[in-house]
Amino acid sequence: MEMYRIAKASTIGAALRSFLFVVAGVLQMFLMCFALPAQKLTDEANKAGESIYFSLWYNHPEHAKPLVNIIARSNKLVKIVPCGILEFSLEKGLAVS
């Protein structure tokens, strides 16, 4: 609807107002479709090592070696960076530049 109003606007002010609504809608869609799910996935991946650590893994020596490797690898934070261009996270999605 706002795109139609931009095309049919008789003044610059009306067109600018409609354009700002479109930009706000696109930014909100980006936040909901990409940044928020990416942040949830990142949080879950970063909690894996902590969950294993508190699971009494040391009481099961047959599984200790792989679990120690997972704990060690989980110290590196997970980031979702498609094409190496932009990091998808809630922090980046809400940042005002």
Secondary structure, 3 states (H helix, E strand, C coil): CHHHHHHHCCCHHHHHHHHHHHHHHHHHHHHHHHHHHHHHHHHHHHHHHHHHHCCCHHHCHHHHHHHHHHHHHCCCCCCECHHHCCCECHHHHHCCC
